[in-house]
């Protein structure tokens, strides 16, 4: 199964918007965001739309149209970005009821539910420790 890059695309977009603001650019177009990420502008707009619905970015229409951060980059933890773009839980149980006549089928859901919940909580805690400002700082240092 291929890894999902929605979180990476969203974090990249937010860091690019933060850098643009730092450099005196109030807004960036979705084409400019897409060019930095090196994706089709439709993908960038989809990600920016998810981020807008979560209150992490805002869009300006008309003259000087474009996207900008809705909060300071230090106040945007990666956990908020993850929640904005990833949607449903990371791990899912069976889509259909397993065979309840099977000893494993009978107990697999309760056995995995706690494990999955703990893993998701650990991920959320780890992502909450890093902000968009942190990512931007580390990205600029890596050059």
Number of C-alpha atoms within 10 A of each C-alpha: 3 4 5 9 11 18 18 15 21 24 24 20 28 27 23 21 26 23 17 15 16 10 9 8 12 17 20 20 19 23 17 18 25 19 13 13 18 12 13 13 17 12 16 25 17 15 20 26 19 20 25 18 12 16 15 22 19 19 17 14 9 6 6 11 14 18 25 25 23 16 13 13 20 14 14 21 21 24 18 18 25 20 16 22 23 14 9 8 10 11 13 11 13 9 6 6 10 15 10 11 8 10 9 12 12 14 12 15 15 10 11 14 14 11 12 16 14 12 14 15 12 12 14 17 13 13 16 16 11 16 22 24 19 16 19 21 13 11 12 9 8 7 5
